[in-house]
Protein backbone atom coordinates (compact mmCIF):
# COMPACT_ATOMS: atom_id res chain seq x y z
CA UNK A 1 0.00 0.00 0.00
CA UNK A 2 1.18 3.52 -0.66
CA UNK A 3 0.33 4.55 2.92
CA UNK A 4 3.38 4.34 5.19
CA UNK A 5 2.91 1.48 7.71
CA UNK A 6 4.52 3.47 10.51
CA UNK A 7 1.95 6.26 10.04
CA UNK A 8 -0.95 3.83 10.35
CA UNK A 9 0.62 2.25 13.42
CA UNK A 10 0.73 5.65 15.12
CA UNK A 11 -2.89 6.34 14.14
CA UNK A 12 -4.02 3.04 15.63
CA UNK A 13 -2.11 3.80 18.82
CA UNK A 14 -4.01 7.10 19.05
CA UNK A 15 -7.23 5.18 18.33
CA UNK A 16 -6.43 2.89 21.25
CA UNK A 17 -5.73 5.87 23.51
CA UNK A 18 -9.24 7.18 22.83
CA UNK A 19 -10.75 3.90 24.08
CA UNK A 20 -8.41 3.60 27.07
CA UNK A 21 -9.52 7.05 28.21
CA UNK A 22 -13.20 6.37 27.57
CA UNK A 23 -13.05 3.11 29.55
CA UNK A 24 -11.40 4.91 32.44
CA UNK A 25 -14.25 7.44 32.47
CA UNK A 26 -17.31 5.22 32.02
CA UNK A 27 -18.77 1.89 30.97
CA UNK A 28 -20.40 2.89 27.67
CA UNK A 29 -23.17 0.29 27.37
CA UNK A 30 -26.02 -1.09 29.47
CA UNK A 31 -25.18 -4.54 30.83
CA UNK A 32 -23.81 -6.75 28.03
CA UNK A 33 -25.38 -5.04 25.02
CA UNK A 34 -21.97 -4.01 23.65
CA UNK A 35 -20.80 -0.70 22.26
CA UNK A 36 -22.66 0.85 19.27
CA UNK A 37 -20.72 0.53 16.00
CA UNK A 38 -20.84 4.25 15.30
CA UNK A 39 -18.26 4.83 18.05
CA UNK A 40 -15.67 2.84 16.09
CA UNK A 41 -15.94 5.26 13.17
CA UNK A 42 -16.02 8.35 15.37
CA UNK A 43 -13.01 7.47 17.50
CA UNK A 44 -10.94 6.31 14.53
CA UNK A 45 -11.69 9.56 12.72
CA UNK A 46 -10.56 11.52 15.78
CA UNK A 47 -7.27 9.62 15.75
CA UNK A 48 -6.75 10.30 12.04
CA UNK A 49 -7.58 13.99 12.43
CA UNK A 50 -5.17 14.26 15.37
CA UNK A 51 -2.35 12.81 13.26
CA UNK A 52 -3.28 14.58 10.00
CA UNK A 53 -4.56 18.13 10.73
CA UNK A 54 -5.91 18.54 7.18
CA UNK A 55 -8.21 15.50 7.47
CA UNK A 56 -11.91 15.99 6.74
CA UNK A 57 -14.53 13.46 7.91
CA UNK A 58 -18.13 12.88 6.89
CA UNK A 59 -20.27 10.19 8.54
CA UNK A 60 -23.04 8.27 6.75
CA UNK A 61 -21.78 9.26 3.29
CA UNK A 62 -24.68 8.59 0.91
CA UNK A 63 -24.23 7.55 -2.71
CA UNK A 64 -25.70 5.39 -5.44
CA UNK A 65 -28.15 5.81 -8.29
CA UNK A 66 -31.09 6.00 -5.86
CA UNK A 67 -29.02 7.59 -3.07
CA UNK A 68 -29.85 4.54 -0.95
CA UNK A 69 -26.31 3.36 -0.21
CA UNK A 70 -23.87 4.72 2.33
CA UNK A 71 -20.45 4.29 3.88
CA UNK A 72 -20.21 4.64 7.64
CA UNK A 73 -17.58 7.35 7.17
CA UNK A 74 -15.34 8.88 4.54
CA UNK A 75 -12.10 10.55 5.64
CA UNK A 76 -10.27 12.71 3.12
CA UNK A 77 -6.64 13.59 3.90
CA UNK A 78 -5.39 16.20 1.42
CA UNK A 79 -1.86 16.39 2.86
CA UNK A 80 -1.10 12.79 1.83
CA UNK A 81 -3.69 12.61 -0.97
CA UNK A 82 -5.51 9.68 0.59
CA UNK A 83 -9.14 8.76 1.22
CA UNK A 84 -10.22 6.26 3.90
CA UNK A 85 -13.59 4.62 3.28
CA UNK A 86 -14.84 3.26 6.60
CA UNK A 87 -17.27 0.49 7.50
CA UNK A 88 -17.73 -0.50 11.15
CA UNK A 89 -18.91 -3.80 12.60
CA UNK A 90 -19.42 -5.45 15.99
CA UNK A 91 -18.85 -9.20 15.99
CA UNK A 92 -21.95 -9.65 18.14
CA UNK A 93 -23.31 -12.36 15.82
CA UNK A 94 -20.20 -13.68 14.03
CA UNK A 95 -21.90 -15.53 11.14
CA UNK A 96 -24.15 -12.58 10.30
CA UNK A 97 -21.41 -9.98 10.72
CA UNK A 98 -18.89 -11.86 8.58
CA UNK A 99 -21.41 -11.92 5.73
CA UNK A 100 -22.03 -8.19 6.23
CA UNK A 101 -18.29 -7.49 6.13
CA UNK A 102 -18.03 -9.40 2.85
CA UNK A 103 -20.78 -7.20 1.35
CA UNK A 104 -19.18 -4.07 2.84
CA UNK A 105 -15.83 -4.86 1.26
CA UNK A 106 -17.37 -5.41 -2.16
CA UNK A 107 -19.33 -2.15 -1.82
CA UNK A 108 -16.23 -0.23 -0.75
CA UNK A 109 -14.37 -1.59 -3.74
CA UNK A 110 -17.12 -0.30 -6.03
CA UNK A 111 -15.58 3.18 -5.72
CA UNK A 112 -12.90 1.97 -8.14
CA UNK A 113 -15.47 0.77 -10.69
CA UNK A 114 -19.22 1.41 -10.68
CA UNK A 115 -19.24 4.54 -8.50
CA UNK A 116 -15.90 6.02 -9.44
CA UNK A 117 -17.50 8.70 -11.60
CA UNK A 118 -19.92 9.77 -8.88
CA UNK A 119 -17.19 10.12 -6.26
CA UNK A 120 -14.95 11.95 -8.71
CA UNK A 121 -17.74 14.50 -9.19
CA UNK A 122 -18.24 14.97 -5.45
CA UNK A 123 -14.77 14.73 -3.91
CA UNK A 124 -12.35 17.50 -4.82
CA UNK A 125 -9.33 16.22 -6.76
CA UNK A 126 -10.54 12.64 -6.33
CA UNK A 127 -8.34 11.32 -9.15
CA UNK A 128 -5.23 12.56 -7.36
CA UNK A 129 -5.96 10.51 -4.22
CA UNK A 130 -5.28 6.92 -3.27
CA UNK A 131 -8.37 5.29 -1.74
CA UNK A 132 -8.27 2.72 1.06
CA UNK A 133 -10.99 0.52 2.48
CA UNK A 134 -10.99 0.28 6.27
CA UNK A 135 -13.09 -2.23 8.19
CA UNK A 136 -13.24 -1.29 11.87
CA UNK A 137 -14.55 -3.96 14.22
CA UNK A 138 -14.60 -5.00 17.84
CA UNK A 139 -15.03 -8.35 19.52
CA UNK A 140 -15.53 -9.77 23.01
CA UNK A 141 -13.64 -13.08 23.14
CA UNK A 142 -16.16 -14.93 25.31
CA UNK A 143 -16.70 -17.77 22.78
CA UNK A 144 -14.41 -20.01 20.72
CA UNK A 145 -15.50 -18.53 17.39
CA UNK A 146 -14.94 -14.96 18.58
CA UNK A 147 -11.51 -15.91 19.87
CA UNK A 148 -10.81 -17.50 16.48
CA UNK A 149 -11.79 -14.23 14.78
CA UNK A 150 -9.43 -12.24 17.00
CA UNK A 151 -6.61 -14.70 16.31
CA UNK A 152 -7.28 -14.50 12.57
CA UNK A 153 -6.67 -10.77 12.73
CA UNK A 154 -3.51 -11.35 14.77
CA UNK A 155 -2.32 -13.89 12.20
CA UNK A 156 -3.34 -11.68 9.25
CA UNK A 157 -5.50 -14.39 7.69
CA UNK A 158 -9.10 -13.34 8.44
CA UNK A 159 -10.04 -13.28 4.76
CA UNK A 160 -8.40 -16.67 4.14
CA UNK A 161 -10.35 -18.28 6.99
CA UNK A 162 -13.69 -16.50 6.92
CA UNK A 163 -14.18 -14.90 3.50
CA UNK A 164 -12.16 -17.08 1.08
CA UNK A 165 -14.23 -15.83 -1.86
CA UNK A 166 -12.44 -12.47 -1.49
CA UNK A 167 -8.95 -13.96 -1.32
CA UNK A 168 -7.97 -12.26 -4.56
CA UNK A 169 -6.98 -8.81 -5.82
CA UNK A 170 -7.45 -6.22 -4.49
CA UNK A 171 -8.49 -7.71 -1.17
CA UNK A 172 -5.38 -9.84 -0.69
CA UNK A 173 -3.13 -6.81 -0.06
CA UNK A 174 -4.76 -6.13 3.30
CA UNK A 175 -3.07 -5.02 6.50
CA UNK A 176 -4.36 -5.92 9.97
CA UNK A 177 -4.29 -4.14 13.33
CA UNK A 178 -5.31 -5.63 16.69
CA UNK A 179 -5.70 -3.54 19.82
CA UNK A 180 -5.90 -5.16 23.24
CA UNK A 181 -6.34 -3.43 26.59
CA UNK A 182 -3.66 -4.58 29.00
CA UNK A 183 -3.66 -1.22 30.78
CA UNK A 184 -5.62 -0.93 33.98
CA UNK A 185 -9.04 0.65 33.56
CA UNK A 186 -11.96 1.04 35.91
CA UNK A 187 -13.33 -2.18 34.37
CA UNK A 188 -10.75 -4.94 34.75
CA UNK A 189 -12.72 -7.45 32.68
CA UNK A 190 -12.17 -5.25 29.62
CA UNK A 191 -8.45 -6.03 29.81
CA UNK A 192 -9.00 -9.70 29.08
CA UNK A 193 -12.01 -9.80 26.79
CA UNK A 194 -12.27 -6.77 24.55
CA UNK A 195 -10.36 -6.13 21.30
CA UNK A 196 -10.49 -3.58 18.53
CA UNK A 197 -9.87 -5.22 15.16
CA UNK A 198 -9.07 -3.37 11.96
CA UNK A 199 -8.39 -4.37 8.37
CA UNK A 200 -7.22 -2.05 5.59
CA UNK A 201 -6.58 -2.52 1.87
CA UNK A 202 -5.90 -0.25 -1.09
CA UNK A 203 -8.84 0.21 -3.45
CA UNK A 204 -7.37 2.73 -5.88
C-alpha positions as CSV (number, residue, x, y, z in Angstrom):
1,X,0.0,0.0,0.0
2,X,1.2,3.5,-0.7
3,X,0.3,4.5,2.9
4,X,3.4,4.3,5.2
5,X,2.9,1.5,7.7
6,X,4.5,3.5,10.5
7,X,2.0,6.3,10.0
8,X,-1.0,3.8,10.4
9,X,0.6,2.3,13.4
10,X,0.7,5.7,15.1
11,X,-2.9,6.3,14.1
12,X,-4.0,3.0,15.6
13,X,-2.1,3.8,18.8
14,X,-4.0,7.1,19.1
15,X,-7.2,5.2,18.3
16,X,-6.4,2.9,21.3
17,X,-5.7,5.9,23.5
18,X,-9.2,7.2,22.8
19,X,-10.7,3.9,24.1
20,X,-8.4,3.6,27.1
21,X,-9.5,7.0,28.2
22,X,-13.2,6.4,27.6
23,X,-13.1,3.1,29.5
24,X,-11.4,4.9,32.4
25,X,-14.2,7.4,32.5
26,X,-17.3,5.2,32.0
27,X,-18.8,1.9,31.0
28,X,-20.4,2.9,27.7
29,X,-23.2,0.3,27.4
30,X,-26.0,-1.1,29.5
31,X,-25.2,-4.5,30.8
32,X,-23.8,-6.8,28.0
33,X,-25.4,-5.0,25.0
34,X,-22.0,-4.0,23.6
35,X,-20.8,-0.7,22.3
36,X,-22.7,0.9,19.3
37,X,-20.7,0.5,16.0
38,X,-20.8,4.3,15.3
39,X,-18.3,4.8,18.0
40,X,-15.7,2.8,16.1
41,X,-15.9,5.3,13.2
42,X,-16.0,8.3,15.4
43,X,-13.0,7.5,17.5
44,X,-10.9,6.3,14.5
45,X,-11.7,9.6,12.7
46,X,-10.6,11.5,15.8
47,X,-7.3,9.6,15.8
48,X,-6.8,10.3,12.0
49,X,-7.6,14.0,12.4
50,X,-5.2,14.3,15.4
51,X,-2.4,12.8,13.3
52,X,-3.3,14.6,10.0
53,X,-4.6,18.1,10.7
54,X,-5.9,18.5,7.2
55,X,-8.2,15.5,7.5
56,X,-11.9,16.0,6.7
57,X,-14.5,13.5,7.9
58,X,-18.1,12.9,6.9
59,X,-20.3,10.2,8.5
60,X,-23.0,8.3,6.8
61,X,-21.8,9.3,3.3
62,X,-24.7,8.6,0.9
63,X,-24.2,7.6,-2.7
64,X,-25.7,5.4,-5.4
65,X,-28.2,5.8,-8.3
66,X,-31.1,6.0,-5.9
67,X,-29.0,7.6,-3.1
68,X,-29.9,4.5,-0.9
69,X,-26.3,3.4,-0.2
70,X,-23.9,4.7,2.3
71,X,-20.4,4.3,3.9
72,X,-20.2,4.6,7.6
73,X,-17.6,7.4,7.2
74,X,-15.3,8.9,4.5
75,X,-12.1,10.6,5.6
76,X,-10.3,12.7,3.1
77,X,-6.6,13.6,3.9
78,X,-5.4,16.2,1.4
79,X,-1.9,16.4,2.9
80,X,-1.1,12.8,1.8
81,X,-3.7,12.6,-1.0
82,X,-5.5,9.7,0.6
83,X,-9.1,8.8,1.2
84,X,-10.2,6.3,3.9
85,X,-13.6,4.6,3.3
86,X,-14.8,3.3,6.6
87,X,-17.3,0.5,7.5
88,X,-17.7,-0.5,11.1
89,X,-18.9,-3.8,12.6
90,X,-19.4,-5.4,16.0
91,X,-18.9,-9.2,16.0
92,X,-22.0,-9.6,18.1
93,X,-23.3,-12.4,15.8
94,X,-20.2,-13.7,14.0
95,X,-21.9,-15.5,11.1
96,X,-24.1,-12.6,10.3
97,X,-21.4,-10.0,10.7
98,X,-18.9,-11.9,8.6
99,X,-21.4,-11.9,5.7
100,X,-22.0,-8.2,6.2
101,X,-18.3,-7.5,6.1
102,X,-18.0,-9.4,2.9
103,X,-20.8,-7.2,1.4
104,X,-19.2,-4.1,2.8
105,X,-15.8,-4.9,1.3
106,X,-17.4,-5.4,-2.2
107,X,-19.3,-2.2,-1.8
108,X,-16.2,-0.2,-0.7
109,X,-14.4,-1.6,-3.7
110,X,-17.1,-0.3,-6.0
111,X,-15.6,3.2,-5.7
112,X,-12.9,2.0,-8.1
113,X,-15.5,0.8,-10.7
114,X,-19.2,1.4,-10.7
115,X,-19.2,4.5,-8.5
116,X,-15.9,6.0,-9.4
117,X,-17.5,8.7,-11.6
118,X,-19.9,9.8,-8.9
119,X,-17.2,10.1,-6.3
120,X,-14.9,11.9,-8.7
121,X,-17.7,14.5,-9.2
122,X,-18.2,15.0,-5.5
123,X,-14.8,14.7,-3.9
124,X,-12.4,17.5,-4.8
125,X,-9.3,16.2,-6.8
126,X,-10.5,12.6,-6.3
127,X,-8.3,11.3,-9.2
128,X,-5.2,12.6,-7.4
129,X,-6.0,10.5,-4.2
130,X,-5.3,6.9,-3.3
131,X,-8.4,5.3,-1.7
132,X,-8.3,2.7,1.1
133,X,-11.0,0.5,2.5
134,X,-11.0,0.3,6.3
135,X,-13.1,-2.2,8.2
136,X,-13.2,-1.3,11.9
137,X,-14.5,-4.0,14.2
138,X,-14.6,-5.0,17.8
139,X,-15.0,-8.4,19.5
140,X,-15.5,-9.8,23.0
141,X,-13.6,-13.1,23.1
142,X,-16.2,-14.9,25.3
143,X,-16.7,-17.8,22.8
144,X,-14.4,-20.0,20.7
145,X,-15.5,-18.5,17.4
146,X,-14.9,-15.0,18.6
147,X,-11.5,-15.9,19.9
148,X,-10.8,-17.5,16.5
149,X,-11.8,-14.2,14.8
150,X,-9.4,-12.2,17.0
151,X,-6.6,-14.7,16.3
152,X,-7.3,-14.5,12.6
153,X,-6.7,-10.8,12.7
154,X,-3.5,-11.3,14.8
155,X,-2.3,-13.9,12.2
156,X,-3.3,-11.7,9.2
157,X,-5.5,-14.4,7.7
158,X,-9.1,-13.3,8.4
159,X,-10.0,-13.3,4.8
160,X,-8.4,-16.7,4.1
161,X,-10.3,-18.3,7.0
162,X,-13.7,-16.5,6.9
163,X,-14.2,-14.9,3.5
164,X,-12.2,-17.1,1.1
165,X,-14.2,-15.8,-1.9
166,X,-12.4,-12.5,-1.5
167,X,-9.0,-14.0,-1.3
168,X,-8.0,-12.3,-4.6
169,X,-7.0,-8.8,-5.8
170,X,-7.4,-6.2,-4.5
171,X,-8.5,-7.7,-1.2
172,X,-5.4,-9.8,-0.7
173,X,-3.1,-6.8,-0.1
174,X,-4.8,-6.1,3.3
175,X,-3.1,-5.0,6.5
176,X,-4.4,-5.9,10.0
177,X,-4.3,-4.1,13.3
178,X,-5.3,-5.6,16.7
179,X,-5.7,-3.5,19.8
180,X,-5.9,-5.2,23.2
181,X,-6.3,-3.4,26.6
182,X,-3.7,-4.6,29.0
183,X,-3.7,-1.2,30.8
184,X,-5.6,-0.9,34.0
185,X,-9.0,0.7,33.6
186,X,-12.0,1.0,35.9
187,X,-13.3,-2.2,34.4
188,X,-10.7,-4.9,34.8
189,X,-12.7,-7.4,32.7
190,X,-12.2,-5.2,29.6
191,X,-8.4,-6.0,29.8
192,X,-9.0,-9.7,29.1
193,X,-12.0,-9.8,26.8
194,X,-12.3,-6.8,24.6
195,X,-10.4,-6.1,21.3
196,X,-10.5,-3.6,18.5
197,X,-9.9,-5.2,15.2
198,X,-9.1,-3.4,12.0
199,X,-8.4,-4.4,8.4
200,X,-7.2,-2.1,5.6
201,X,-6.6,-2.5,1.9
202,X,-5.9,-0.2,-1.1
203,X,-8.8,0.2,-3.4
204,X,-7.4,2.7,-5.9
